Amino acid sequence: MHQRLNMPSKLSGRSVTALVSCFSRSERVKPVPSRGTTADARTASCHSRVLSLFKVGSPAAAIAAYRDLVKAGISPPHSSMISLIQCFSLTQKPKYCFSVAALIFKCGHPVDTFLLNLLLKALCTNSYLDEALDLFRQIGSRWISPDLFTYNTLIRGLIKEKRMDLAMELWREMDQGELRPNLVSYTILIDGLSKNGMVEEASLLLEKMRSKGVDADVVVYSALISGLCDAGKVGRGLELFEEMLENGICPNVITYTCLINGLSKAGNWGKIRKLLDGMAKQGIKPDVFTYTGLIDGLCKEGKENEAMKMLNLMLEKGVKPSKVTYNVLINHLCKAGKVADAFAFLERMRSSGDAPDVVTYNTLILGLCEGNKMREVDKLFDEMLDGRCGVEPNIMTFNTIIHWLCKRGDVSRALDLQRLMVHNGYNCNLMTYNLLIGGLVKVWKFDEAMLLQKDMIDKGLKPNSFTYSIMINELSKLGKVEDAEKLLCEMEIHELSPSLLDYNTLLAAMSKGSNTKKMMNLYNEMCKKVTPDVVSFTSLIDGTSRVGDFEAVEQLFSDMIRQGLTPDLITYSTMIDGYAKSGKLENAKMLFEQMISNGLSPDSAIYNALLQGFKENGNIGEIIGLVHHMARNLVSIDAKLVYTILDCLDSDVDRNYLFKELHNLNNESSKDAFSFQELTNILQKSSSQLRLSAA
């Protein structure tokens, strides 16, 4: 009787355990005797068909051919079953691989490292990493010795899932054992480290590779160069490129593309031209990725015309733009506010035979949202929804529109869209709920926000740190400090760690009140979990100066500097304002001089605070001195500061006339603020008693 496959309903721990049991008994199983010559000929024919289909890349057809073989009563040969495991792996059915492996065992065929590696590859390729590690630990350490392919397969799978700690642990185990990593092993890990931003570790591994006598090839160099460029270390990438050339290793199109993309981000077009010349001399033609990277870099620098020329050059050279190329251009045109040009490009894309995808439409919708063209958004979205454009919306489409509706305060429409989303069979994700919760809190609909959060939890979605951050941020801005504090406590109950931003937002809200004890308690709690920054200290200084506790202000300022933090313009502005309002003008003046000596330029708020303080103190000499300082430094001033100067100087100038003249000058020079020189000129024209010199 022919052997049947027992197909498991799902891959489970029991599947691994059962197979381990098979491996443990493998030495006691006797091979099945071979059949007669007639059967052999028939078997060979069927087996040949299975193998042919597998080799031409038709795993599903190979599986069907195997089933025909079984139905005909022909016992499959070992090589057919091996091919079948590979087919199930390629068709994302790793659970069936275990059934075939069990059948191999029952037929008495070899149960060896090769079979173990096939099963591990099937599991890793389909993201069953825990099961793969379980199988490796139970079998590899007891019955079958793993080889380099075993370790390489597992390390590649772990890197794919970004489980770098486990990948490194397996690497050390392999490196310290009897096996010696080969070129493939080093390539896998250097590529993985580079792609995960661990370029220093990748560089050290390259050095170790050399010391072990393993020569790096173009793939290894390209992987590390790519990682360095992605990390913004293009200079080191170029050094490695030169090293490649010195070692006689010819770069390929991937090497050049990585460097060109890195240089385009840095805006170094001179070196890009040299690289393109180098490519031409070596007979290497830029591919679609090279051109797309160049077009993206030009667009990011606002060089849309040059980007279009690059696209035309690409077409002249016979390189067909990809969807990504078109999407890059459409994205940048939308960001530049050239939505009409973006739609023209959409038509060009269609006419060239490249059907736009959901990314294209999502990009256009985002561009329309940013341009506040919600009617056009509705029109384009309706086309997607009813199938007129041949592209269905995805969750990102809905979330993009919901985000902009909430940003505009149109939360009712955003909620309507969410209901439409559910009605059409889309599942809301965490981002959908976060956007809606944030939108509701922003318009003071706290009860509805909490109900939506409950609905999210009922749907099996756990609030994340971002969910809480949105609510804490909005509640703090609205002065609802107690509600924001409750949410901060709730985060800890759910084992979520509040971020520095969460604490800073709440500290800023508390600083506006008078309960500095509560604010300092939050700060002390914060220090146990995160490191305070300049923003944290500035809020604390603001809160303590508001209640007149300048001893605490000075202590906080000292603590801040002692922790290696540099006060910024807002810190100085907060302190100067506090001192000036409390009549501590000497302290305010000292800080004013200190900030200038530290290379910071005072803004209108600081000048305003000092002038108000001098006026309250009746110190006209200080006022005139500061006004002359502003004139010498050609300070840009706003309307509030103009009023303060006029009040301080007791000027009887017609203020309507003054602002009319200033706005006329402002429009002529296309500036956002008034210059002090403009103010003094007008003041002196209108009042012969007032004499201010910019000298």
C-alpha positions in Angstrom: 0.0 0.0 0.0 1.3 3.5 -0.9 2.2 5.9 1.9 -0.3 8.8 2.5 0.6 12.2 3.8 -0.9 13.2 7.1 -1.4 17.0 6.7 -1.4 18.8 10.1 -4.0 21.5 10.5 -1.4 23.8 11.9 2.2 23.9 12.9 2.5 23.3 16.6 5.1 22.4 19.3 3.8 18.8 19.0 4.9 18.7 15.4 8.5 19.5 16.4 8.4 17.1 19.3 7.1 14.3 17.1 9.8 14.9 14.5 12.4 14.9 17.3 11.2 11.5 18.3 11.6 10.3 14.7 15.2 11.6 14.6 16.0 9.9 17.8 14.9 6.5 16.4 16.3 7.1 12.9 19.2 4.6 13.4 16.8 1.7 14.1 14.8 2.1 11.0 15.6 -0.3 8.1 15.3 1.0 4.5 12.3 -0.1 2.5 13.4 -2.7 -0.2 13.5 -1.3 -3.7 10.7 -2.4 -6.1 10.9 -4.1 -9.5 12.2 -2.6 -12.7 8.7 -1.8 -14.1 7.8 0.2 -11.0 11.2 1.8 -11.1 10.7 3.1 -14.7 7.2 4.4 -13.8 8.6 6.0 -10.6 11.4 7.6 -12.5 9.1 9.2 -15.0 6.8 10.6 -12.3 9.8 11.8 -10.2 11.3 13.5 -13.2 8.1 15.5 -13.7 8.0 16.6 -10.0 11.7 17.7 -10.2 11.2 19.5 -13.5 8.2 21.5 -12.2 10.1 22.4 -9.1 13.2 23.5 -11.0 11.3 25.8 -13.4 9.8 27.6 -10.4 6.3 26.0 -10.2 6.2 24.6 -6.7 2.3 24.4 -6.6 2.3 22.4 -9.9 5.1 20.1 -8.5 2.9 19.4 -5.4 0.0 18.5 -7.7 2.2 16.2 -9.7 3.4 14.5 -6.4 -0.3 13.9 -5.4 -0.9 12.3 -8.8 2.1 10.0 -8.1 0.6 9.0 -4.7 -2.9 8.4 -6.2 -1.3 6.1 -8.8 0.0 3.9 -6.0 3.7 4.8 -6.6 5.9 5.1 -3.6 7.8 8.4 -4.0 11.6 8.2 -4.1 13.7 10.0 -1.5 14.6 12.8 -4.0 10.9 13.5 -4.8 10.2 13.9 -1.1 13.1 16.2 -0.6 11.8 18.3 -3.5 8.4 18.3 -2.0 9.7 19.8 1.3 11.3 22.6 -0.7 8.0 23.1 -2.6 6.0 23.4 0.6 8.5 25.8 2.0 8.2 28.0 -1.1 4.4 27.9 -1.0 4.5 29.1 2.6 3.2 25.7 4.0 6.0 24.7 6.5 3.6 22.5 8.5 3.4 20.1 5.5 7.2 19.9 5.5 6.9 18.0 8.8 4.5 15.4 7.4 6.9 14.8 4.5 9.8 14.5 6.9 7.9 11.9 9.0 7.2 10.0 5.7 10.9 10.1 4.8 11.6 8.5 8.3 8.9 5.9 7.8 10.3 4.9 4.4 13.7 4.3 5.9 15.4 7.1 3.9 18.4 9.0 5.4 17.6 11.3 8.2 20.6 13.6 8.3 21.9 17.2 8.5 20.7 17.9 5.0 17.1 17.1 6.0 17.5 19.1 9.2 18.7 22.1 7.2 15.7 21.9 4.8 13.3 21.9 7.7 15.1 24.8 9.4 15.1 26.8 6.2 11.3 26.2 5.7 10.6 27.4 9.3 12.9 30.4 9.1 11.7 31.5 5.6 8.1 31.5 7.0 8.9 33.3 10.3 8.6 30.2 12.6 11.8 31.2 14.4 11.0 29.8 17.8 10.1 26.5 16.3 13.3 26.5 14.3 15.4 27.2 17.3 13.5 24.5 19.3 14.2 21.9 16.5 17.8 22.9 16.3 18.4 22.7 20.0 16.7 19.4 20.4 18.1 17.6 17.4 21.3 19.5 16.5 22.8 19.0 19.9 21.9 15.4 20.4 21.6 13.4 17.2 22.7 15.3 14.1 25.7 17.6 14.0 24.9 21.0 12.6 27.0 22.4 9.8 27.7 25.9 8.5 24.5 25.9 6.5 22.5 25.2 9.7 24.0 28.2 11.5 23.8 30.4 8.4 20.1 29.6 7.9 19.2 30.3 11.6 21.3 33.5 11.8 19.7 34.8 8.5 16.2 34.0 9.8 16.9 35.8 13.1 18.3 38.9 11.4 15.2 39.0 9.1 13.0 39.2 12.2 15.4 41.8 13.8 16.3 39.5 16.7 19.9 40.6 16.6 20.8 39.5 20.2 19.9 35.8 19.4 21.7 36.0 16.0 24.9 37.2 17.7 24.6 34.5 20.4 24.4 31.8 17.7 27.3 33.4 15.8 29.5 33.3 18.9 28.5 29.6 19.5 29.5 28.8 15.9 32.7 30.8 16.0 33.9 29.3 19.3 33.0 25.7 18.3 34.6 23.4 15.8 33.0 25.2 12.8 34.7 28.2 11.2 32.5 30.9 9.6 32.9 31.1 5.9 32.4 34.0 3.4 28.6 33.4 3.4 28.5 33.5 7.2 30.3 36.8 7.3 28.2 38.2 4.5 25.0 37.4 6.3 26.0 38.9 9.6 27.7 42.0 8.1 24.7 42.7 5.9 22.3 42.2 8.9 24.3 44.4 11.2 24.5 47.1 8.6 20.8 47.1 7.8 20.0 47.3 11.5 22.2 50.4 12.0 25.0 48.5 13.8 27.7 49.8 11.5 30.5 49.9 14.1 29.9 46.2 14.9 29.8 45.4 11.2 33.1 47.2 10.7 34.8 45.3 13.5 33.5 42.0 12.0 35.0 42.9 8.6 38.4 43.4 10.4 38.0 40.0 12.2 37.1 38.4 8.9 40.4 39.6 7.4 42.3 38.5 10.4 40.9 35.0 10.0 42.1 34.9 6.4 38.6 35.2 4.8 38.7 37.7 1.9 35.8 40.1 1.6 34.1 40.3 -1.8 32.0 43.0 -3.5 28.8 41.8 -1.7 30.4 42.3 1.8 31.8 45.7 0.9 28.5 46.8 -0.7 26.6 45.8 2.4 28.8 47.7 4.8 29.0 50.8 2.4 25.2 50.8 2.3 24.9 50.7 6.1 27.4 53.5 6.5 25.6 55.7 4.0 22.2 55.0 5.6 23.8 56.0 9.0 25.0 59.3 7.4 28.6 58.2 7.4 29.2 58.7 3.7 32.8 59.7 4.2 33.6 56.3 5.7 31.6 54.7 2.9 33.9 56.4 0.4 37.0 55.3 2.3 35.8 51.7 2.1 35.0 52.2 -1.6 38.6 53.3 -2.2 39.9 50.3 -0.2 37.9 48.0 -2.4 39.5 49.4 -5.5 43.0 49.2 -3.9 42.3 45.5 -3.2 41.4 44.8 -6.8 37.7 44.3 -6.1 35.4 45.8 -8.8 32.4 47.6 -7.5 29.0 46.7 -9.0 25.9 48.8 -9.7 24.7 48.1 -6.1 27.9 49.6 -4.6 27.6 52.7 -6.8 23.9 53.1 -6.1 24.5 53.0 -2.3 27.1 55.7 -2.5 25.2 57.8 -4.9 22.1 57.7 -2.6 24.2 58.6 0.4 25.9 61.5 -1.4 22.6 62.8 -2.8 21.2 63.0 0.8 24.3 65.0 1.7 23.9 67.2 -1.4 27.4 66.3 -2.7 26.7 66.4 -6.4 30.3 66.9 -7.4 31.3 63.5 -6.0 28.2 62.0 -7.5 29.3 63.1 -11.0 32.7 61.5 -10.4 31.1 58.3 -9.4 28.8 58.3 -12.5 31.9 58.9 -14.6 33.6 55.9 -12.9 30.6 53.8 -13.6 30.7 54.7 -17.3 34.5 53.9 -17.5 33.9 50.5 -16.0 31.0 49.8 -18.4 28.5 49.7 -15.5 25.1 51.2 -16.4 23.0 52.9 -13.7 19.8 50.9 -13.1 16.4 52.0 -12.0 17.4 52.1 -8.3 20.4 54.4 -9.1 18.2 56.9 -11.1 15.4 56.8 -8.5 17.9 57.6 -5.8 19.2 60.5 -7.8 15.7 61.8 -8.6 14.8 61.5 -4.9 17.9 63.4 -3.8 17.4 66.2 -6.3 13.7 66.6 -5.3 14.7 66.8 -1.6 17.0 69.7 -2.4 14.1 71.5 -4.2 15.7 70.8 -7.7 12.5 69.6 -9.4 13.7 70.8 -12.8 16.9 68.8 -12.5 15.0 65.8 -11.3 12.8 65.9 -14.4 15.9 66.1 -16.5 17.3 63.1 -14.7 14.0 61.3 -15.5 14.3 62.2 -19.2 17.9 61.0 -19.2 16.8 57.7 -17.6 14.3 57.2 -20.4 16.9 58.2 -23.1 19.2 55.5 -21.7 16.5 52.9 -22.0 15.9 52.4 -18.3 12.2 52.2 -17.6 11.0 54.1 -14.4 9.4 51.9 -11.8 6.3 52.7 -9.7 8.7 53.8 -7.0 10.3 56.3 -9.4 6.9 57.8 -10.2 5.8 57.8 -6.6 9.0 59.6 -5.5 8.3 62.4 -8.0 4.6 62.6 -7.2 5.4 62.7 -3.5 7.8 65.6 -3.9 5.5 67.5 -6.2 2.7 67.2 -3.6 5.1 68.4 -0.8 6.1 71.4 -2.9 2.4 72.3 -3.3 2.4 71.4 -7.0 -0.6 69.1 -6.8 -1.8 69.9 -10.3 1.7 68.8 -11.6 1.5 65.7 -9.5 -1.9 64.8 -11.1 -0.4 65.5 -14.6 2.4 63.0 -13.7 -0.3 60.5 -12.7 -1.7 60.7 -16.2 1.9 60.4 -17.6 2.4 57.3 -15.5 -0.9 55.7 -16.8 0.0 56.5 -20.4 3.4 54.8 -20.1 1.6 51.6 -19.1 2.5 51.8 -15.4 -0.7 51.4 -13.4 -0.6 53.6 -10.3 -0.8 51.7 -7.0 -2.2 52.5 -3.6 1.0 54.2 -2.6 0.5 56.6 -5.6 -3.0 57.5 -4.5 -2.1 57.8 -0.9 0.6 60.2 -1.8 -1.8 62.3 -3.8 -4.4 62.3 -1.0 -1.7 63.4 1.5 -0.7 66.2 -0.9 -4.3 67.4 -1.2 -4.8 67.2 2.6 -1.6 69.3 3.1 -3.0 71.8 0.6 -6.3 71.9 2.5 -8.1 70.7 -0.6 -10.6 68.4 1.1 -13.2 68.4 -1.7 -10.6 67.0 -4.1 -9.7 64.5 -1.4 -13.3 63.3 -1.2 -13.5 63.0 -5.0 -10.3 61.0 -5.3 -11.3 58.8 -2.3 -14.7 58.1 -3.8 -13.0 57.0 -7.0 -10.9 54.5 -5.0 -13.8 53.3 -3.0 -16.2 52.6 -5.9 -13.4 51.0 -8.0 -13.3 53.6 -10.8 -9.5 54.0 -10.6 -8.8 50.3 -10.2 -7.0 50.8 -6.9 -8.7 50.0 -3.6 -8.0 52.1 -0.5 -6.0 50.5 2.3 -5.8 51.3 6.0 -3.2 54.0 5.4 -5.7 55.8 3.0 -8.3 56.0 5.7 -5.8 56.9 8.4 -4.4 59.8 6.3 -7.8 61.4 5.8 -8.8 60.8 9.5 -5.6 62.5 10.6 -6.2 65.6 8.6 -9.9 65.8 9.5 -8.9 65.6 13.2 -6.2 68.2 12.6 -8.8 70.6 11.2 -11.1 69.9 14.2 -13.6 68.1 12.0 -13.8 65.0 14.3 -17.4 64.2 13.5 -16.5 63.6 9.8 -13.5 61.6 11.0 -15.7 59.3 13.1 -18.1 59.0 10.1 -15.2 57.9 8.0 -14.1 55.3 10.7 -17.7 53.9 10.6 -17.5 53.7 6.8 -14.2 52.0 7.1 -15.6 49.3 9.4 -18.8 48.9 7.2 -16.5 48.2 4.2 -14.7 45.4 6.0 -11.5 47.2 7.1 -10.2 46.6 10.6 -9.2 49.8 12.5 -5.6 49.6 13.7 -4.0 51.2 16.7 -3.1 54.3 14.6 -6.8 54.8 13.6 -7.8 54.8 17.3 -4.9 57.0 18.4 -5.8 59.6 15.8 -9.5 59.7 16.7 -8.8 59.7 20.5 -6.4 62.7 20.0 -8.9 64.5 17.8 -11.7 64.0 20.4 -9.5 65.2 23.3 -8.5 68.3 21.3 -12.1 69.4 21.0 -12.8 68.7 24.7 -14.8 65.5 24.1 -13.1 63.5 26.9 -15.9 61.1 27.6 -16.1 60.1 23.9 -12.3 59.7 23.8 -12.5 57.3 26.8 -15.3 55.3 25.2 -13.3 55.0 22.1 -10.3 53.8 24.1 -12.6 51.1 25.7 -13.8 50.1 22.2 -10.2 49.7 21.1 -9.4 47.4 24.1 -12.6 45.4 23.4 -11.4 44.9 19.9 -8.2 43.3 21.2 -6.0 46.3 20.6 -3.9 47.4 23.6 -3.2 51.1 24.1 0.5 51.8 23.5 2.7 54.6 24.8 1.7 56.7 21.8 -2.0 56.4 22.8 -1.3 57.7 26.2 1.2 60.4 25.0 -1.5 61.9 22.7 -4.0 62.1 25.6 -1.5 63.4 28.1 -0.2 66.0 25.6 -3.7 67.3 24.8 -5.0 67.3 28.4 -1.9 69.1 29.5 -2.3 71.8 26.8 -5.9 72.3 28.0 -4.7 72.7 31.6 -6.4 69.4 32.8 -3.4 68.4 34.9 -5.1 66.0 37.2 -6.6 64.0 34.3 -3.2 63.9 32.6 -1.6 62.7 35.9 -4.1 59.8 36.1 -3.2 58.7 32.6 0.5 58.8 33.6 -0.2 56.5 36.5 -2.4 54.2 34.3 0.6 53.8 31.9 2.6 52.3 34.7 -0.2 49.9 35.7 -0.2 48.7 32.1 3.7 48.3 32.2 4.2 51.1 29.7 7.1 53.5 30.3 6.2 57.2 30.1 8.6 59.0 27.7 10.6 62.2 28.4 8.1 64.0 26.2 5.2 62.8 28.4 6.9 64.1 31.6 8.0 67.4 29.9 4.4 68.1 28.7 3.0 67.6 32.2 5.8 69.6 33.8 5.1 72.5 31.5 1.4 72.4 32.4 2.2 72.2 36.1 4.6 75.1 35.9 1.6 77.4 35.0 0.0 76.7 38.4 1.2 77.4 41.9 1.7 73.9 43.3 5.5 73.7 42.9 5.7 70.9 45.5 3.6 68.7 43.2 5.7 69.7 40.2 9.0 68.8 42.0 7.5 65.5 43.1 6.8 64.6 39.5 10.4 65.7 38.6 11.9 63.5 41.3 9.8 60.5 40.0 10.8 61.4 36.5 14.5 61.3 37.3 14.2 57.6 38.4 13.1 56.6 34.8 14.4 59.2 32.3 17.1 61.8 32.1 15.8 65.4 32.3 16.7 67.7 29.4 16.8 71.5 28.9 13.0 71.6 28.4 12.5 69.8 31.8 14.6 72.3 33.7 13.1 75.3 31.8 9.6 74.3 33.0 10.8 73.8 36.6 12.5 77.3 36.5 9.3 78.8 35.0 7.2 77.3 37.8 9.4 78.3 40.7 10.0 81.8 39.3 6.2 82.3 39.0 5.8 81.8 42.8 8.9 84.0 43.5 11.1 81.1 44.8 14.4 82.4 43.2 16.6 80.4 45.5 15.1 77.3 43.9 15.4 79.0 40.4 19.2 79.5 41.0 19.6 75.9 42.3 17.8 74.4 39.3 19.9 76.6 36.9 23.1 75.3 38.7 21.9 71.7 38.6 21.2 72.0 34.9 24.7 73.2 34.1 26.3 70.6 36.4 24.5 67.9 34.4 26.1 69.1 31.2 23.1 70.9 29.8 23.4 74.2 28.0 20.6 76.8 28.7 18.8 77.8 25.5 17.1 81.0 24.5 13.8 79.9 26.2 15.6 79.1 29.4 17.2 82.6 29.5 14.0 84.3 28.4 12.0 82.5 31.2 14.6 83.5 33.9 15.0 87.1 32.7 11.2 87.5 32.6 10.8 86.1 36.1 13.6 88.4 37.6 12.3 91.5 35.7 8.8 91.0 36.9 10.0 90.6 40.5 12.1 93.7 40.4 15.4 91.8 40.4 16.8 93.8 37.6 20.5 93.3 38.4 20.0 89.5 38.1 18.1 90.0 34.9 20.9 92.2 33.4 23.6 89.7 34.5 21.7 86.9 32.7 21.2 89.1 29.6 25.0 89.7 29.3 25.7 86.1 30.0 23.5 84.8 27.2 25.1 87.3 24.7 28.6 86.2 25.8 27.4 82.6 25.2 26.6 83.5 21.6 22.8 83.7 21.9 20.9 86.6 20.4 18.1 88.0 22.6 14.6 87.9 21.0 11.7 90.4 21.3 10.3 88.6 24.5 13.6 89.2 26.4 13.8 92.9 25.3 10.2 93.4 26.2 10.7 91.8 29.7 13.7 94.1 30.5 12.0 97.2 29.2 8.9 96.6 31.3 11.1 95.9 34.3 13.1 99.1 33.8 9.8 101.1 33.3 8.3 99.8 36.6 11.5 100.7 38.3 11.5 104.2 36.7 15.0 103.7 35.3 14.9 105.8 32.1 18.7 105.6 31.7 18.5 101.8 31.4 15.6 102.1 29.0 17.5 104.5 26.7 20.7 102.3 26.9 18.7 99.1 25.9 16.9 101.0 23.1 20.3 102.1 21.7 21.6 98.5 22.1 18.7 97.3 20.0 19.4 100.0 17.4 23.0 99.1 17.1 22.2 95.4 16.6 19.4 96.1 14.1 17.0 94.0 16.2 13.8 92.8 14.5 10.8 93.8 16.6 7.2 92.8 16.7 4.0 94.9 17.5 4.1 94.1 21.2 7.6 95.4 21.6 6.8 98.5 19.6 4.0 99.3 22.1 6.4 98.7 25.0 9.1 101.0 23.5 6.5 103.8 23.0 5.2 103.4 26.6 8.7 103.4 28.0 9.6 106.5 26.0 6.3 108.3 26.8 6.0 109.0 23.0 2.9 110.8 21.8 3.3 109.4 18.3 0.0 108.5 16.5 0.1 104.8 16.8 -2.2 104.1 13.9 0.1 106.2 11.7 3.1 104.4 13.1 1.9 100.9 12.4 0.6 101.9 8.9 4.1 103.2 8.1 5.8 100.1 9.5 3.5 97.8 7.6 4.2 99.7 4.4 8.0 99.2 4.9 7.4 95.6 5.9 5.5 94.8 2.6 8.2 96.5 0.5 11.0 94.5 2.1 8.9 91.2 2.3 10.1 90.7 5.9 8.2 89.0 8.8 9.2 91.6 11.4 10.1 95.3 11.7 13.6 96.5 11.9 14.5 98.8 14.8 16.1 101.3 12.3 12.7 101.6 10.5 11.0 102.4 13.8 13.5 105.1 14.9 13.3 106.8 11.5 9.5 107.0 11.7 9.6 108.1 15.4 12.1 110.9 14.6 10.0 112.1 11.6 6.9 112.4 13.7 8.4 113.7 16.9 11.1 116.4 16.9 11.6 116.0 20.7 12.6 112.3 20.3 16.2 111.7 19.3 17.3 108.1 18.9 20.5 107.3 17.0 21.4 103.9 15.6 25.0 104.9 15.8 
